[in-house]
Amino acid sequence: MVRIKICGITNIDDAMAATDFGADALGFVFFEGSPRCVTVQQAASIVCKLPSFITTVGVFVDETPEAIRSIITNAGIDVIQLHGEEKPEACRFSRRSIKAIRIKSIDSLEPLKKFKDLVSAFLLDAYAPDALGGTGQIFNWDIAVEAKQFGRIILAGGLTVDNVQAAVRHVRPYGIDVSSGVELEKGRKDHRNMKLFIERAKMA
């Protein structure tokens, strides 16, 4: 069954609703340029209240390894997600990491060859020139199918309650990631849509 990550969590109500509805992982953004950015203290106050078997993911953009280690320790984060222009050597951590790749075309998969032995999964998101994620745009899912030869794939980019079943059936990814597709506004989730999204993904 596909694993489901709800990203851009900023408050305890959304976090608990996501876990109650069946989410496997929650994403916390530590990039100040994002409207969904949280502080270490905010993330820690949410993480400590989560059920035992929920995975927490910290999202970073071109942050130093030292800062990442400090943040994940103090916030209680399980998995590191690198969403910038990080080099392969920057992905060597003592815990699991995910490398996000923004997809324009089939050529966008070239970096996966360099990272495949360093990370536990790849998150594939739609490329947008003015944003690093959370754009609500989709990309050609055939490219995601092709990417599976390099490792576990987490599909992101423009997923909603209306297309998540088709996406899962087409790509059969290890996981899916949604943020803007289940929001009322940036940083605040629509609980009804979040519940429907998780139900439909698991049905697929």
C-alpha positions in Angstrom: 0.0 0.0 0.0 1.2 3.5 -0.8 2.6 5.6 2.0 1.1 9.0 2.5 2.9 12.2 3.6 1.1 15.4 4.5 3.6 18.2 4.2 3.6 21.8 5.3 2.3 21.0 8.8 2.2 24.2 10.9 -0.2 23.4 13.8 -1.2 20.6 16.1 -4.9 20.5 14.8 -3.8 19.7 11.3 -1.2 17.2 12.5 -3.6 15.3 14.6 -6.3 15.3 12.0 -3.8 13.9 9.4 -2.7 11.1 11.7 -6.3 10.3 12.6 -7.2 10.1 8.9 -4.4 7.6 8.3 -1.3 9.6 7.2 2.0 7.8 7.6 4.3 10.8 7.7 4.1 14.5 8.4 6.4 17.1 6.8 7.7 20.2 8.6 9.3 22.9 6.5 12.4 24.6 7.9 13.0 26.9 4.9 12.4 30.6 5.8 11.4 31.4 2.2 8.3 29.2 2.5 4.9 30.4 3.7 4.7 27.0 5.6 7.9 27.5 7.5 8.0 26.5 11.1 10.5 27.2 13.9 12.3 24.4 15.7 10.2 25.2 18.8 6.9 25.1 16.8 7.8 21.7 15.3 9.0 20.2 18.6 5.8 21.2 20.3 3.8 19.3 17.6 6.1 16.3 17.3 6.1 15.5 21.0 2.3 15.0 20.8 2.2 12.7 17.8 1.3 9.0 18.0 4.2 6.7 18.3 4.4 5.2 14.8 4.1 8.5 12.8 7.2 9.4 10.8 8.3 13.1 10.9 10.2 14.6 8.0 12.1 17.9 8.0 12.3 19.8 4.8 15.5 21.8 4.1 16.7 23.9 1.2 20.5 24.3 0.8 21.0 24.3 4.6 24.4 23.4 6.1 24.7 19.9 7.5 25.5 21.3 10.9 22.3 23.3 11.0 20.3 20.3 9.8 21.7 18.1 12.5 20.9 20.7 15.2 17.4 21.2 13.9 16.4 17.5 13.6 17.8 16.8 17.1 16.0 19.6 18.8 12.7 19.2 16.9 12.6 15.4 17.1 12.7 14.8 13.3 13.1 11.3 11.9 13.9 11.8 8.2 15.7 14.6 6.3 14.3 15.9 3.0 16.6 18.0 0.9 14.8 20.2 -1.5 17.5 22.5 -2.8 20.5 22.2 -5.1 22.5 20.0 -2.7 25.5 18.1 -3.9 25.7 14.3 -3.3 28.2 14.7 -0.6 25.8 16.9 1.4 23.4 13.9 1.6 25.6 11.9 3.9 23.8 11.7 7.2 23.5 9.1 9.9 19.8 8.8 9.3 17.5 8.4 6.4 17.2 11.1 3.8 15.1 12.0 0.8 16.3 14.0 -2.1 13.7 16.1 -3.9 14.1 16.5 -7.7 12.1 19.0 -9.7 10.9 17.5 -13.0 10.9 19.4 -16.3 11.6 16.6 -18.6 13.1 13.1 -18.8 16.5 14.8 -18.6 15.6 15.8 -15.0 16.2 12.3 -13.9 20.0 12.5 -14.6 20.9 13.5 -11.0 19.2 10.4 -9.6 22.2 8.4 -10.8 24.5 10.3 -8.4 22.2 10.2 -5.4 20.8 6.7 -5.6 23.2 5.1 -3.1 23.1 8.0 -0.7 19.3 8.5 0.0 16.5 6.2 1.0 14.0 7.7 -1.6 13.5 10.4 -4.2 10.7 12.9 -4.1 9.6 14.0 -7.5 8.0 17.4 -7.8 6.9 19.6 -10.7 9.4 22.2 -11.8 8.4 25.9 -11.4 10.9 28.7 -12.1 9.7 30.8 -9.1 9.1 28.2 -6.4 10.8 25.1 -4.9 7.6 23.2 -4.1 4.0 23.5 -3.0 3.1 25.0 -6.5 0.1 22.8 -7.1 1.5 21.9 -10.6 1.7 18.3 -12.0 4.3 16.9 -14.3 4.3 14.0 -16.8 3.8 10.9 -14.6 5.5 8.7 -17.2 8.7 10.3 -16.0 8.0 9.1 -12.5 7.5 5.6 -13.7 10.9 5.8 -15.4 12.5 7.1 -12.2 11.6 3.9 -10.3 14.7 2.2 -11.7 16.8 4.4 -9.4 15.1 3.7 -6.2 11.9 4.4 -4.1 9.8 7.2 -5.6 7.6 9.6 -3.6 5.3 11.3 -6.0 4.4 15.0 -5.4 3.3 18.0 -7.5 -0.3 19.0 -8.0 -1.9 16.0 -6.3 -5.5 16.6 -5.2 -8.5 14.5 -4.1 -9.5 14.6 -7.8 -6.4 13.0 -9.3 -4.7 11.1 -6.5 -6.2 7.7 -7.4 -5.2 8.1 -11.1 -1.7 9.1 -10.0 -1.2 6.1 -7.7 -2.6 3.7 -10.2 -0.4 5.1 -13.0 2.9 5.4 -11.1 2.5 2.9 -8.3 5.0 4.9 -6.2 6.4 4.0 -2.8 4.8 7.1 -1.4 2.9 10.3 -2.2 3.3 13.8 -0.8 0.7 16.5 -0.7 0.7 20.0 0.7 -1.1 22.7 -1.3 -3.6 20.2 -2.7 -5.3 19.8 0.7 -5.1 23.4 2.0 -7.6 26.0 2.9 -4.8 28.5 2.7 -1.0 28.3 2.8 -0.1 26.6 6.1 -3.6 25.6 7.0 -5.2 22.3 5.9 -8.7 21.6 4.8 -9.6 18.6 7.0 -12.4 17.3 4.7 -10.1 17.3 1.7 -7.3 15.8 3.6 -9.5 12.9 4.8 -10.8 12.3 1.3 -7.3 12.5 -0.2 -5.9 9.8 2.2 -9.0 7.6 1.7 -8.7 7.7 -2.0 -5.0 7.2 -2.1 -5.3 4.1 0.1 -8.2 2.7 -2.0 -6.1 3.1 -5.2 
